[in-house]
């Protein structure tokens, strides 16, 4: 006779969350010594990501953190006192029936037994891990292993009810009389196809919902601002900010009507990021030439009432008795202004001109959340997390994190547009929320700089024509054509005719050319004087190869030539050079040749193997590659990293494919994994140089803070700019309510440099 039992998974089923991860962070904050284990844990996480070590091997090293805890039993007791409230209510109610129950989990046995021992009829089957060493003494209790462990406990049994939150538990679900899928304490009858379909819907991933809210906020700011200016409403930035923050929340809550703490948590994080980050960035300072030459001036003018649609920058400056921006006025007047527009609204909220730089970090987070959600459809969460963070470590992005340069933003928008279009199935009814998301990406992308129009339009064209060609034999081809055409028209009408009204439309009317002053009569050549003199007679490929294999340095026209080097060698001068946000030669960093060459070779091998094994998946690699390569060819200046940040996508994709491919030949498998490890290490080491530079920036910002506080406490401050062209710095003084008098005559003595050498401050005799 079979013994009737109920079986439960633990994490995400009984406990609303991951108890192992929560316990790790709980002990980490209480025992800071655990931090010494983090490098090893991270290393094995990466090896697991690349399929070099098993999940069990990774977990064994992960649990090594217990060796740094003096009294592990006491720690577990305190943990469950705090986290016991996260036991789902339905489980507590079911336990009142006192039916024989087995909890089978991959989490460690030592962590689960203390909280479950209160129910005498509950038996625990879990991974056997030594709580003092973190070492496994058996197999990881997951998937089929759960059935094997249960068979060892019971010989004749019948599972009446089974509960889990994971498709990994499908083997147990298949042998159970009745199975239930658990989502944050809510139960539904197990339907594998339905569950898989829901997982494939990116909207059901909480990180994507947060990404969507962030991008909707940016879209609302851009649209509301330009509509107000089109209607000659030159103020009202407070209303624009309030509406831009609230409208996405209203749409989100209207769509997501289910009662769940998740939606409120997402909204809370959204408010915190969109409002809190700008105030945080108010304490960072842009010291770059472009930032203070025209980006910050554009931000200040827009914030103070300039209407760029109907009024020229020159007229605004004259009307308000402002210093002439000289040669930079042409860029302020004609360049696209999506970053500056959002920053102006942010500036109005915070009172600091520096706060607008938070937009880069907001988009960075939105991209990470998008990539993580998309990859989670076909990879596990650990792999998805590491790959999404790795994509965020693009050197161009890291170099421009604390300034108003837009090239890093361009690279992120490129990746986001490609990934969200890869997700779309054009043959199915379209979700308006996804196309609103694409509209947000493209509206920002197209209006960052003129090449944004080229890149965004190129990506859209590649996918548009692929869809039409691929579905050409379908009966509903005409409907597909209408659908794709209609949505793209909506996207680019918004991006060009609404958000781009202050640049593309205005330039067409006033200068007869939407891309003035880079094209047309009276165009400005901004590249020739920026590149090494020897590049004048080389084609784009020759320039790219020379730049890739040279030292990372900022070679100017007529001031030296690129210096070839050993790709593995990193000099101090190169580390110093990456402090420049737009370094010209080898701008992806000192190790860029290593990860580009290895990554490209690895990607080509993987493409060949994918072609041999699963041609249907080729589009997920070929379409992004076509977009990347065409964009690099069309822009013509791929030697300069800031113009082609999307090239970083290539080595990243080689690691992504390594996680996806199924390789049976062990020699080939280990060879590719070895290359993957090298690519990964080169990417991480190269990014570390940029992260160290940003950490040093924090010291600079503290020095500037002290200088500004000192100036505020002084009376009769007399000063002048070290470089008179960058008078955007005066707005930093005004924001701090510093009273000062500008000295017209050039100071040659009795002065000190302050604000990191930007001001000469006259000393009282």
C-alpha positions as CSV (number, residue, x, y, z in Angstrom):
1,X,0.0,0.0,0.0
2,X,1.3,3.4,-1.0
3,X,1.9,6.0,1.7
4,X,0.2,9.3,0.7
5,X,2.3,12.4,1.2
6,X,2.5,16.1,0.2
7,X,5.8,17.5,-1.2
8,X,7.0,21.1,-1.2
9,X,10.0,22.9,-2.7
10,X,11.3,25.5,-0.2
11,X,12.7,28.7,-1.8
12,X,10.0,30.6,-3.7
13,X,7.5,28.1,-2.5
14,X,7.3,28.0,1.2
15,X,9.7,30.9,1.7
16,X,9.0,34.0,-0.4
17,X,12.5,34.5,-1.7
18,X,15.9,32.7,-1.8
19,X,16.8,31.7,1.7
20,X,20.4,31.0,0.8
21,X,21.0,34.4,-0.8
22,X,19.2,36.2,2.0
23,X,21.2,34.3,4.7
24,X,24.5,35.2,2.9
25,X,23.7,38.9,3.0
26,X,22.4,38.7,6.5
27,X,25.7,37.2,7.7
28,X,27.8,39.5,5.5
29,X,26.4,42.6,7.2
30,X,26.9,41.1,10.6
31,X,30.3,39.5,9.8
32,X,32.2,41.9,7.5
33,X,35.1,39.4,7.5
34,X,33.2,37.4,4.9
35,X,34.2,40.0,2.3
36,X,37.6,38.2,2.0
37,X,35.7,35.3,0.4
38,X,34.0,37.4,-2.3
39,X,36.8,37.3,-4.9
40,X,36.8,33.4,-4.8
41,X,33.0,33.3,-4.8
42,X,32.9,35.7,-7.8
43,X,35.6,33.7,-9.6
44,X,33.7,30.5,-9.3
45,X,30.5,32.2,-10.3
46,X,32.2,33.2,-13.5
47,X,33.5,29.7,-14.1
48,X,29.9,28.4,-13.5
49,X,28.6,31.0,-16.0
50,X,31.0,29.6,-18.6
51,X,30.0,26.0,-17.8
52,X,33.5,25.2,-16.7
53,X,32.5,24.1,-13.2
54,X,29.2,22.5,-12.0
55,X,26.6,24.3,-10.0
56,X,27.6,22.1,-7.1
57,X,31.2,23.1,-7.3
58,X,30.2,26.8,-7.4
59,X,27.9,26.3,-4.4
60,X,30.7,24.6,-2.4
61,X,32.9,27.6,-2.8
62,X,29.9,29.9,-2.2
63,X,29.1,28.3,1.1
64,X,32.8,28.7,2.2
65,X,31.6,32.0,3.7
66,X,30.4,30.0,6.8
67,X,34.1,29.6,7.8
68,X,34.1,33.3,8.7
69,X,31.1,33.0,11.1
70,X,32.0,32.2,14.7
71,X,28.7,30.7,15.8
72,X,26.8,29.5,12.8
73,X,23.9,28.1,14.8
74,X,23.3,31.4,16.6
75,X,23.5,33.1,13.2
76,X,20.8,30.8,11.8
77,X,18.6,31.4,14.8
78,X,18.8,35.1,14.5
79,X,18.2,34.9,10.7
80,X,15.0,33.0,11.1
81,X,13.8,35.3,13.9
82,X,14.0,38.1,11.3
83,X,12.9,36.2,8.2
84,X,10.2,33.8,9.6
85,X,7.5,36.3,8.5
86,X,8.3,35.5,4.9
87,X,6.9,31.9,5.2
88,X,3.9,31.9,2.9
89,X,0.5,31.9,4.6
90,X,-0.9,29.1,2.5
91,X,1.8,26.8,3.8
92,X,1.1,27.7,7.4
93,X,-2.6,26.9,6.9
94,X,-1.8,23.6,5.2
95,X,0.4,22.5,8.1
96,X,-2.7,22.7,10.4
97,X,-3.9,19.5,8.6
98,X,-0.9,17.7,10.0
99,X,-0.5,15.5,6.9
100,X,2.8,13.8,6.4
101,X,4.9,16.3,4.4
102,X,8.3,16.3,2.8
103,X,10.2,19.5,2.0
104,X,12.8,18.8,-0.7
105,X,15.2,21.6,-1.6
106,X,18.5,22.4,-3.1
107,X,19.2,24.8,-0.2
108,X,21.5,23.4,2.6
109,X,19.9,21.2,5.1
110,X,21.4,23.0,8.1
111,X,19.6,26.2,7.1
112,X,16.1,24.7,6.6
113,X,15.8,22.3,9.5
114,X,15.8,24.9,12.3
115,X,12.8,26.8,10.8
116,X,10.8,23.7,9.8
117,X,11.3,21.7,13.0
118,X,8.2,23.4,14.6
119,X,6.0,21.1,12.4
120,X,6.6,17.6,13.7
121,X,5.0,16.0,10.6
122,X,7.4,17.7,8.2
123,X,10.6,15.9,7.0
124,X,13.4,17.8,5.3
125,X,15.4,16.5,2.3
126,X,18.0,19.0,1.2
127,X,21.5,19.4,0.0
128,X,23.9,18.1,2.7
129,X,26.4,20.8,3.4
130,X,28.8,21.0,6.3
131,X,27.8,24.1,8.2
132,X,31.3,24.7,9.5
133,X,33.3,24.2,6.2
134,X,30.6,24.8,3.5
135,X,31.6,21.6,1.7
136,X,29.0,19.3,0.1
137,X,28.9,15.7,1.4
138,X,26.5,14.6,-1.3
139,X,25.0,15.8,-4.6
140,X,23.1,19.1,-5.1
141,X,19.5,18.3,-4.4
142,X,17.9,19.6,-7.6
143,X,15.8,18.2,-10.5
144,X,16.0,14.4,-10.8
145,X,18.2,14.2,-7.7
146,X,15.1,15.2,-5.6
147,X,13.3,12.0,-6.7
148,X,16.4,9.9,-6.0
149,X,16.6,11.4,-2.5
150,X,12.9,10.8,-1.8
151,X,13.2,7.2,-3.0
152,X,16.0,6.7,-0.5
153,X,13.6,7.9,2.3
154,X,10.5,6.1,1.2
155,X,9.9,2.9,-0.8
156,X,6.2,3.0,-1.5
157,X,4.6,6.5,-1.7
158,X,2.1,8.5,-3.6
159,X,2.5,12.3,-3.9
160,X,-1.0,13.7,-3.5
161,X,-0.1,17.4,-3.7
162,X,3.2,18.9,-5.0
163,X,4.1,22.6,-4.7
164,X,7.0,24.4,-6.4
165,X,7.9,27.7,-8.1
166,X,10.4,26.3,-10.5
167,X,10.2,24.4,-13.8
168,X,13.4,22.5,-12.6
169,X,10.9,20.5,-10.4
170,X,9.0,19.2,-13.5
171,X,10.2,15.6,-12.7
172,X,8.4,15.7,-9.3
173,X,5.4,17.4,-10.9
174,X,5.1,14.7,-13.4
175,X,4.8,11.9,-10.8
176,X,2.4,13.8,-8.5
177,X,-1.3,13.4,-8.5
178,X,-1.9,17.1,-8.3
179,X,0.7,19.8,-8.8
180,X,0.6,23.5,-8.0
181,X,2.8,26.3,-9.3
182,X,3.6,29.0,-6.7
183,X,4.2,32.6,-7.4
184,X,4.8,34.8,-4.3
185,X,2.4,32.7,-2.2
186,X,-0.3,32.5,-4.9
187,X,-1.2,29.0,-6.2
188,X,-2.3,27.8,-9.6
189,X,-2.7,24.4,-11.1
190,X,0.6,23.3,-12.8
191,X,0.5,23.8,-16.5
192,X,4.0,23.6,-18.0
193,X,3.1,25.2,-21.4
194,X,1.3,28.1,-19.7
195,X,4.2,28.6,-17.2
196,X,6.8,28.5,-20.0
197,X,4.7,31.0,-22.1
198,X,4.5,33.3,-19.1
199,X,8.2,33.2,-18.6
200,X,8.8,34.1,-22.2
201,X,6.7,37.3,-21.8
202,X,9.3,39.8,-20.8
203,X,6.6,42.0,-19.1
204,X,6.2,39.3,-16.4
205,X,9.8,39.9,-15.3
206,X,9.9,42.4,-12.4
207,X,13.3,44.0,-13.4
208,X,11.8,44.7,-16.9
209,X,8.8,46.5,-15.3
210,X,11.3,48.8,-13.5
211,X,13.2,49.3,-16.7
212,X,10.0,50.2,-18.5
213,X,9.0,52.8,-15.8
214,X,12.4,54.5,-16.0
215,X,12.3,54.7,-19.8
216,X,8.7,55.9,-19.7
217,X,9.7,58.7,-17.4
218,X,12.5,59.8,-19.8
219,X,10.0,59.7,-22.7
220,X,7.4,61.7,-20.8
221,X,10.0,64.4,-20.0
222,X,11.0,64.7,-23.6
223,X,7.5,64.7,-25.0
224,X,6.0,67.1,-22.4
225,X,8.9,69.5,-22.7
226,X,8.7,69.8,-26.4
227,X,5.0,70.0,-26.6
228,X,5.1,72.8,-24.0
229,X,7.8,74.6,-26.1
230,X,5.8,74.1,-29.3
231,X,2.9,75.8,-27.5
232,X,5.2,78.7,-26.4
233,X,5.0,77.6,-22.7
234,X,8.5,78.6,-21.7
235,X,8.3,77.6,-18.0
236,X,6.3,75.0,-16.1
237,X,9.2,72.6,-15.5
238,X,7.8,71.6,-12.1
239,X,4.6,70.4,-13.8
240,X,6.5,68.6,-16.5
241,X,8.5,66.7,-13.8
242,X,5.5,65.8,-11.8
243,X,3.5,64.6,-14.8
244,X,6.5,62.7,-16.2
245,X,7.0,60.8,-12.9
246,X,3.3,60.0,-12.3
247,X,2.0,59.1,-15.8
248,X,4.1,56.0,-16.1
249,X,3.0,54.8,-12.7
250,X,-0.7,55.3,-13.6
251,X,-0.3,53.3,-16.8
252,X,1.7,50.6,-14.9
253,X,-0.8,50.3,-12.1
254,X,-3.7,50.3,-14.5
255,X,-2.2,47.4,-16.4
256,X,-0.9,45.5,-13.4
257,X,-4.1,45.2,-11.3
258,X,-3.2,42.0,-9.4
259,X,-2.7,42.6,-5.7
260,X,1.0,42.0,-5.1
261,X,3.6,43.7,-2.9
262,X,5.9,43.5,-6.0
263,X,4.2,46.2,-7.9
264,X,4.4,48.6,-5.0
265,X,8.1,47.7,-4.4
266,X,8.8,48.4,-8.1
267,X,7.1,51.8,-7.9
268,X,9.0,52.6,-4.7
269,X,12.3,51.8,-6.4
270,X,11.3,53.8,-9.5
271,X,10.6,56.9,-7.4
272,X,13.8,56.4,-5.5
273,X,15.9,56.2,-8.6
274,X,14.3,59.0,-10.7
275,X,14.2,61.4,-7.8
276,X,17.1,60.3,-5.6
277,X,19.8,59.7,-8.2
278,X,19.8,63.3,-9.5
279,X,20.3,64.6,-5.9
280,X,23.2,62.1,-5.5
281,X,24.8,63.3,-8.7
282,X,24.6,66.9,-7.6
283,X,27.8,66.1,-5.7
284,X,29.7,65.1,-8.8
285,X,31.4,67.5,-11.2
286,X,31.9,67.5,-14.9
287,X,35.4,68.9,-15.6
288,X,35.4,68.1,-19.4
289,X,35.8,70.4,-22.3
290,X,32.6,69.5,-24.1
291,X,30.6,69.3,-20.9
292,X,31.5,72.9,-19.9
293,X,31.8,74.2,-23.5
294,X,28.2,73.5,-24.6
295,X,26.4,70.6,-22.8
296,X,26.0,72.4,-19.4
297,X,25.3,75.7,-21.1
298,X,22.4,74.0,-23.1
299,X,21.1,72.6,-19.8
300,X,21.2,76.0,-18.1
301,X,19.6,77.8,-21.0
302,X,16.8,75.3,-21.3
303,X,16.2,75.3,-17.6
304,X,16.0,79.1,-17.5
305,X,13.5,79.5,-20.3
306,X,15.2,79.2,-23.7
307,X,12.8,77.9,-26.3
308,X,15.1,76.1,-28.8
309,X,12.3,75.5,-31.3
310,X,11.5,79.2,-32.1
311,X,14.5,81.0,-30.7
312,X,18.2,80.8,-31.6
313,X,20.8,80.5,-29.0
314,X,22.4,83.8,-30.0
315,X,19.1,85.7,-29.5
316,X,18.6,84.1,-26.1
317,X,22.1,85.0,-25.0
318,X,21.7,88.7,-26.2
319,X,18.2,89.0,-24.5
320,X,19.5,87.8,-21.2
321,X,22.9,89.6,-21.3
322,X,24.9,86.4,-21.1
323,X,28.5,86.0,-22.1
324,X,28.9,84.8,-25.7
325,X,29.5,81.1,-26.1
326,X,31.6,81.9,-29.1
327,X,32.4,78.9,-31.3
328,X,30.3,76.6,-29.1
329,X,27.1,78.4,-29.9
330,X,26.7,76.5,-33.2
331,X,26.5,73.2,-31.3
332,X,24.1,74.5,-28.7
333,X,21.9,75.9,-31.4
334,X,21.7,72.9,-33.8
335,X,22.7,69.7,-32.0
336,X,20.0,67.3,-30.8
337,X,19.2,67.8,-27.1
338,X,17.5,64.8,-25.5
339,X,20.1,64.6,-22.6
340,X,20.1,68.3,-22.1
341,X,16.3,68.5,-22.1
342,X,16.0,65.8,-19.4
343,X,18.9,67.4,-17.4
344,X,17.2,70.8,-17.5
345,X,14.1,69.4,-15.9
346,X,16.3,67.6,-13.3
347,X,18.3,70.8,-12.7
348,X,15.1,72.6,-12.0
349,X,14.2,70.0,-9.4
350,X,17.6,69.8,-7.6
351,X,19.0,73.3,-8.1
352,X,22.3,71.7,-9.3
353,X,23.4,71.8,-12.9
354,X,25.5,68.7,-12.3
355,X,22.4,66.6,-11.4
356,X,21.5,65.9,-15.0
357,X,24.4,63.5,-15.4
358,X,22.2,61.0,-13.4
359,X,20.5,60.2,-16.7
360,X,23.4,58.1,-17.8
361,X,23.1,55.9,-14.7
362,X,19.4,55.7,-15.0
363,X,19.7,54.4,-18.6
364,X,22.5,52.1,-17.4
365,X,20.2,50.5,-14.8
366,X,17.3,50.3,-17.3
367,X,19.6,48.5,-19.7
368,X,20.8,46.0,-17.1
369,X,17.2,45.3,-16.0
370,X,16.2,44.8,-19.6
371,X,19.1,42.5,-20.5
372,X,18.7,40.5,-17.3
373,X,15.0,40.0,-18.0
374,X,15.6,39.0,-21.6
375,X,18.4,36.6,-20.9
376,X,16.3,35.0,-18.0
377,X,14.0,33.7,-20.7
378,X,16.5,31.1,-21.8
379,X,19.4,31.3,-19.2
380,X,19.4,30.8,-15.4
381,X,19.4,33.9,-13.2
382,X,23.1,33.7,-12.2
383,X,24.2,33.6,-15.9
384,X,21.7,36.4,-16.8
385,X,22.9,38.6,-13.9
386,X,26.7,38.2,-14.7
387,X,26.2,38.8,-18.4
388,X,23.9,41.9,-17.9
389,X,26.5,43.4,-15.5
390,X,29.3,42.6,-17.9
391,X,27.5,44.4,-20.7
392,X,27.2,47.5,-18.4
393,X,31.0,47.5,-18.0
394,X,31.5,49.0,-21.5
395,X,34.6,51.1,-21.3
396,X,33.0,54.0,-23.1
397,X,30.1,54.0,-20.6
398,X,32.5,53.8,-17.6
399,X,34.6,56.7,-19.0
400,X,31.6,59.0,-19.2
401,X,29.8,58.1,-16.0
402,X,30.4,61.4,-14.3
403,X,30.2,63.8,-17.2
404,X,27.8,65.1,-19.9
405,X,29.3,63.2,-22.8
406,X,26.7,61.1,-24.7
407,X,28.6,58.4,-26.4
408,X,28.2,55.9,-23.5
409,X,24.4,56.6,-23.7
410,X,24.6,55.9,-27.4
411,X,26.1,52.5,-26.8
412,X,23.5,51.6,-24.2
413,X,20.6,52.7,-26.5
414,X,22.1,50.7,-29.3
415,X,22.1,47.5,-27.2
416,X,18.6,48.2,-25.8
417,X,17.0,48.8,-29.2
418,X,18.6,45.6,-30.7
419,X,17.6,43.4,-27.7
420,X,14.0,44.6,-27.5
421,X,13.5,44.1,-31.2
422,X,15.0,40.6,-30.9
423,X,12.3,39.9,-28.4
424,X,9.5,41.0,-30.6
425,X,7.5,38.4,-32.6
426,X,6.0,40.5,-35.4
427,X,3.6,37.8,-36.4
428,X,1.7,38.1,-33.1
429,X,-0.5,40.8,-31.8
430,X,1.7,43.6,-30.5
431,X,1.8,44.8,-26.9
432,X,1.5,48.6,-26.9
433,X,3.7,48.7,-23.7
434,X,6.7,47.2,-25.6
435,X,6.3,49.7,-28.4
436,X,6.1,52.5,-26.0
437,X,9.3,51.2,-24.6
438,X,10.9,51.2,-28.1
439,X,9.6,54.8,-28.6
440,X,11.3,55.8,-25.4
441,X,14.6,54.2,-26.5
442,X,14.5,55.7,-30.0
443,X,13.4,59.2,-28.8
444,X,16.4,59.4,-26.5
445,X,18.8,57.6,-29.0
446,X,17.9,59.7,-32.1
447,X,18.3,63.0,-30.1
448,X,21.5,62.4,-28.3
449,X,23.6,63.3,-31.4
450,X,23.2,63.1,-35.2
451,X,24.7,59.7,-35.4
452,X,21.9,58.5,-33.2
453,X,19.5,59.0,-36.1
454,X,21.8,56.9,-38.3
455,X,22.2,54.1,-35.8
456,X,18.6,53.9,-34.5
457,X,17.2,54.1,-38.1
458,X,19.7,51.5,-39.3
459,X,18.7,49.0,-36.5
460,X,15.0,49.6,-37.2
461,X,15.6,49.1,-41.0
462,X,17.5,45.8,-40.5
463,X,14.7,44.3,-38.4
464,X,11.9,45.7,-40.5
465,X,13.3,44.2,-43.8
466,X,14.2,41.0,-42.0
467,X,10.6,40.6,-40.8
468,X,9.1,41.3,-44.2
469,X,11.5,39.0,-46.0
470,X,11.3,36.2,-43.5
471,X,7.5,36.2,-43.4
472,X,7.1,36.8,-47.2
473,X,5.3,33.5,-47.7
474,X,2.8,33.9,-44.9
475,X,-0.8,34.4,-45.8
476,X,-1.0,37.3,-43.3
477,X,2.1,39.1,-44.9
478,X,0.1,42.2,-45.7
479,X,-1.1,42.4,-42.1
480,X,2.5,41.9,-40.8
481,X,3.6,44.7,-43.2
482,X,0.9,47.0,-41.9
483,X,1.8,46.2,-38.3
484,X,5.5,46.7,-38.6
485,X,5.2,49.8,-40.7
486,X,2.6,51.4,-38.5
487,X,4.5,50.9,-35.2
488,X,7.8,52.1,-36.7
489,X,6.1,55.2,-38.1
490,X,4.7,56.0,-34.6
491,X,8.1,55.5,-33.1
492,X,10.1,57.7,-35.4
493,X,7.4,60.4,-35.8
494,X,7.6,60.9,-32.0
495,X,11.5,60.7,-32.1
496,X,12.0,63.1,-35.0
497,X,8.9,65.4,-35.3
498,X,8.2,65.8,-31.6
499,X,11.4,65.3,-29.6
500,X,13.5,66.3,-32.6
501,X,11.6,69.4,-33.3
502,X,14.3,71.6,-31.7
503,X,17.0,70.2,-33.9
504,X,16.1,68.1,-37.0
505,X,12.9,70.1,-37.9
506,X,14.3,73.4,-36.9
507,X,17.6,72.8,-38.8
508,X,15.6,71.9,-41.9
509,X,13.6,75.1,-41.7
510,X,16.4,77.5,-40.8
511,X,19.4,75.9,-42.5
512,X,17.8,73.7,-45.2
513,X,19.4,70.6,-43.8
514,X,18.3,68.5,-40.8
515,X,21.9,67.5,-40.0
516,X,23.4,71.0,-40.1
517,X,26.2,71.9,-39.3
518,X,27.8,68.5,-40.0
519,X,26.4,68.4,-43.5
520,X,25.4,70.8,-46.2
521,X,26.6,74.3,-47.0
522,X,28.9,75.8,-44.3
523,X,29.4,72.4,-42.7
524,X,31.9,72.0,-39.9
525,X,34.7,69.3,-40.1
526,X,35.1,68.0,-36.5
527,X,37.0,64.8,-37.3
528,X,40.1,65.7,-39.4
529,X,41.5,68.1,-36.7
530,X,40.9,65.4,-34.1
531,X,42.6,62.4,-35.7
532,X,46.4,61.8,-36.0
533,X,47.8,63.5,-39.1
534,X,48.8,60.1,-40.7
535,X,45.2,59.0,-40.7
536,X,44.2,61.6,-43.4
537,X,45.2,59.2,-46.2
538,X,44.1,55.9,-44.6
539,X,40.8,54.0,-45.0
540,X,38.5,53.3,-42.1
541,X,39.8,49.7,-41.7
542,X,43.4,50.7,-41.6
543,X,42.6,53.4,-39.0
544,X,40.7,50.9,-36.9
545,X,43.5,48.3,-36.9
546,X,46.3,50.8,-36.1
547,X,44.2,52.3,-33.2
548,X,43.3,48.8,-31.9
549,X,47.0,47.7,-31.6
550,X,48.4,51.0,-30.3
551,X,48.9,52.4,-26.9
552,X,45.8,54.0,-25.3
553,X,46.5,57.7,-25.6
554,X,45.0,60.9,-26.8
555,X,47.0,61.7,-30.0
556,X,46.0,65.1,-31.5
557,X,46.4,66.3,-35.1
558,X,50.0,67.2,-35.6
559,X,51.0,66.3,-32.1
560,X,52.4,62.8,-32.4
561,X,51.3,59.5,-34.0
562,X,49.9,56.2,-32.6
563,X,52.5,54.0,-31.0
564,X,52.1,50.2,-31.6
565,X,52.6,48.0,-28.6
566,X,52.4,44.5,-27.2
567,X,48.6,43.9,-26.7
568,X,49.3,42.3,-23.3
569,X,51.4,45.2,-22.0
570,X,49.7,47.9,-19.9
571,X,51.7,51.0,-19.1
572,X,51.1,53.7,-16.5
573,X,50.6,56.3,-19.3
574,X,47.7,54.3,-20.6
575,X,46.1,54.1,-17.2
576,X,46.5,57.9,-16.9
577,X,45.0,58.3,-20.4
578,X,41.7,56.7,-19.7
579,X,40.8,59.6,-17.4
580,X,40.0,61.4,-20.6
581,X,36.3,60.6,-21.5
582,X,37.0,60.6,-25.3
583,X,40.5,59.2,-25.6
584,X,41.2,58.8,-29.3
585,X,43.6,55.9,-29.8
586,X,42.7,52.4,-28.4
587,X,39.7,54.1,-26.7
588,X,38.3,50.8,-25.4
589,X,41.2,50.5,-23.1
590,X,44.8,49.1,-22.8
591,X,43.6,45.4,-23.2
592,X,41.1,46.1,-25.9
593,X,43.1,44.3,-28.6
594,X,43.2,41.1,-26.5
595,X,39.4,40.8,-25.9
596,X,38.4,42.0,-29.4
597,X,40.7,39.5,-31.2
598,X,39.9,36.6,-29.0
599,X,36.2,37.4,-28.8
600,X,35.9,37.7,-32.5
601,X,37.7,34.4,-33.1
602,X,35.5,32.7,-30.5
603,X,32.3,34.2,-32.0
604,X,33.2,33.0,-35.5
605,X,33.7,29.5,-34.2
606,X,30.5,29.6,-32.3
607,X,28.6,30.9,-35.3
608,X,29.9,28.0,-37.4
609,X,28.8,25.5,-34.8
610,X,25.4,27.2,-34.4
611,X,25.0,27.0,-38.2
612,X,25.7,23.3,-38.1
613,X,23.4,22.5,-35.1
614,X,20.6,25.0,-34.9
615,X,20.1,27.4,-37.8
616,X,16.9,28.9,-36.3
617,X,18.9,30.6,-33.5
618,X,21.3,32.2,-36.0
619,X,19.1,35.3,-36.3
620,X,19.7,36.2,-32.6
621,X,23.4,36.7,-33.5
622,X,23.4,37.6,-37.2
623,X,20.9,40.5,-36.8
624,X,22.9,42.3,-34.1
625,X,26.1,41.7,-36.0
626,X,24.7,43.2,-39.2
627,X,23.5,46.2,-37.2
628,X,27.0,46.6,-35.6
629,X,29.1,46.1,-38.7
630,X,26.9,48.3,-40.9
631,X,26.9,51.1,-38.4
632,X,30.7,51.0,-38.1
633,X,31.1,51.2,-41.8
634,X,28.5,54.0,-42.3
635,X,29.9,56.2,-39.5
636,X,33.4,55.9,-41.1
637,X,35.3,56.6,-37.9
638,X,35.3,53.3,-36.2
639,X,38.9,53.8,-35.0
640,X,37.6,56.2,-32.3
641,X,35.8,54.2,-29.6
642,X,33.4,57.0,-28.6
643,X,31.8,56.8,-32.1
644,X,31.3,53.0,-32.0
645,X,30.6,52.0,-28.4
646,X,28.5,49.2,-29.9
647,X,31.6,47.2,-30.9
648,X,31.9,46.1,-27.2
649,X,28.8,44.0,-28.1
650,X,31.0,41.6,-30.1
651,X,33.2,40.0,-27.3
652,X,30.2,40.1,-25.0
653,X,28.1,38.1,-27.5
654,X,30.9,35.5,-27.7
655,X,30.5,34.8,-23.9
656,X,26.7,34.8,-24.3
657,X,26.9,32.1,-27.0
658,X,29.2,30.1,-24.9
659,X,26.4,29.8,-22.3
660,X,23.8,28.8,-24.9
661,X,25.7,26.3,-27.1
662,X,25.5,22.6,-26.4
663,X,28.8,21.0,-27.3
664,X,29.3,17.3,-27.2
665,X,33.0,17.0,-28.2
666,X,34.9,17.5,-24.9
667,X,38.1,18.7,-26.6
668,X,36.2,21.4,-28.5
669,X,34.2,22.3,-25.4
670,X,37.2,22.8,-23.2
671,X,39.0,24.7,-25.9
672,X,36.2,27.2,-26.3
673,X,35.7,27.5,-22.6
674,X,39.4,28.3,-22.2
675,X,39.1,31.1,-24.8
676,X,35.9,32.2,-23.0
677,X,37.7,32.5,-19.7
678,X,40.5,34.6,-21.3
679,X,37.9,36.9,-23.0
680,X,36.1,37.3,-19.6
681,X,39.3,38.0,-17.7
682,X,40.5,40.6,-20.3
683,X,37.1,42.3,-20.1
684,X,37.1,42.4,-16.3
685,X,40.7,43.6,-16.0
686,X,40.2,46.2,-18.7
687,X,37.1,47.5,-17.0
688,X,38.8,47.6,-13.6
689,X,41.1,50.4,-14.9
690,X,38.1,52.6,-15.6
691,X,36.4,51.7,-12.3
692,X,39.6,52.7,-10.4
693,X,39.6,56.0,-12.3
694,X,36.0,56.7,-11.3
695,X,36.9,56.0,-7.7
696,X,39.7,58.5,-7.9
697,X,37.1,61.0,-9.3
698,X,35.3,60.8,-5.9
699,X,38.4,62.2,-4.2
700,X,38.4,65.1,-6.7
701,X,34.8,65.8,-6.0
702,X,35.5,66.0,-2.3
703,X,38.2,68.5,-3.0
704,X,35.9,70.6,-5.1
705,X,33.2,70.5,-2.4
706,X,35.7,71.9,0.1
707,X,36.7,74.6,-2.3
708,X,33.1,75.6,-2.9
709,X,32.4,75.7,0.8
710,X,35.4,77.8,1.4
711,X,34.3,80.3,-1.3
712,X,30.8,80.5,0.1
713,X,32.3,81.4,3.5
714,X,34.5,84.2,2.0
715,X,33.4,87.8,1.5
716,X,34.3,89.9,-1.6
717,X,35.4,86.9,-3.6
718,X,37.2,88.0,-6.8
719,X,37.9,85.4,-9.4
720,X,38.1,84.6,-13.1
721,X,38.0,81.4,-15.1
722,X,41.3,79.7,-15.9
723,X,39.8,79.1,-19.4
724,X,37.4,81.9,-20.3
725,X,35.6,79.7,-22.9
726,X,34.1,77.4,-20.2
727,X,31.8,79.9,-18.3
728,X,29.4,77.0,-17.6
729,X,31.5,76.7,-14.4
730,X,29.9,80.0,-13.1
731,X,26.6,78.1,-12.8
732,X,28.2,75.8,-10.2
733,X,29.0,78.9,-8.2
734,X,25.5,80.3,-8.6
735,X,23.9,77.0,-7.6
736,X,25.8,77.2,-4.3
737,X,24.7,80.8,-3.8
738,X,28.3,82.0,-3.8
739,X,28.7,85.8,-4.1
740,X,31.6,86.7,-6.4
741,X,33.0,89.4,-8.6
742,X,34.6,88.5,-12.0
743,X,38.0,90.1,-12.6
744,X,38.3,91.2,-16.2
745,X,42.0,91.6,-16.4
746,X,44.1,88.5,-16.6
747,X,45.5,87.5,-13.2
748,X,49.2,86.9,-13.2
749,X,50.0,87.1,-9.5
750,X,48.4,87.0,-6.0
751,X,45.9,84.3,-6.8
752,X,45.3,80.6,-6.0
753,X,43.7,78.0,-8.1
754,X,40.4,76.5,-6.8
755,X,37.7,74.2,-8.0
756,X,40.3,71.8,-9.4
757,X,42.2,74.5,-11.3
758,X,39.2,75.9,-13.0
759,X,39.2,79.3,-11.1
760,X,41.8,81.8,-10.3
761,X,40.8,83.4,-6.9
762,X,42.4,86.7,-6.0
763,X,44.2,86.7,-2.7
764,X,43.7,89.7,-0.4
765,X,47.0,91.5,0.2
